[in-house]
Amino acid sequence: NTCQWEGSSCVPAHQCRITGFRPFRDCIPTPWWQSPQSGGWWPISDTQLVGVVAPQKTTGRSVKLDDLYGLEMSLHCAPKKAFGPRGPPELPDSPASLLDCLTQGVETNARMKAREPWKLYFPEEIVVVASFKEIDQRFCACSKAGKT
């Protein structure tokens, strides 16, 4: 646990939050999905991904246009049972937003797992599936100002 009390403050404030009421308060980490400071995103320190998508950032050398690659990612949030062997989930109505689906999923999944902690598979469990495809065409050109 990286959170601790400093006087009456729970620190570091950007990663921690206070729960409960006096005298039974606790200083706990803020879940990543509720922390705008961490953004809930993968860190840019993931050098393997950055090395593929943006090699100049990691190597500092001049990069040929042919060395650049791109990925397109699609996220799908739904109950496990809605996903078939391929493609997006089959749902009668799409969720209002990814954030709404994730928020609902955290609450729903916690309730299901608390009700039956011995169970390992929940068909109604909300999951997020990411699918990736390569971007094989370039839609912009390097400017002369960008070359060093």
Secondary structure, DSSP 8 states (H G I E B T S, - for coil): ---EEETTEEESTTTEEEES-TTS-EEEE--GGG-TTTTTS--TT-HHHHHHH-HHHHH-S---GGG--EEEEEEEEEEGGG--SSSS---SS--S-HHHHHHHHHHHHHHHHHH-TT----TT-EEEEEEEEEE-S--S---GGG--
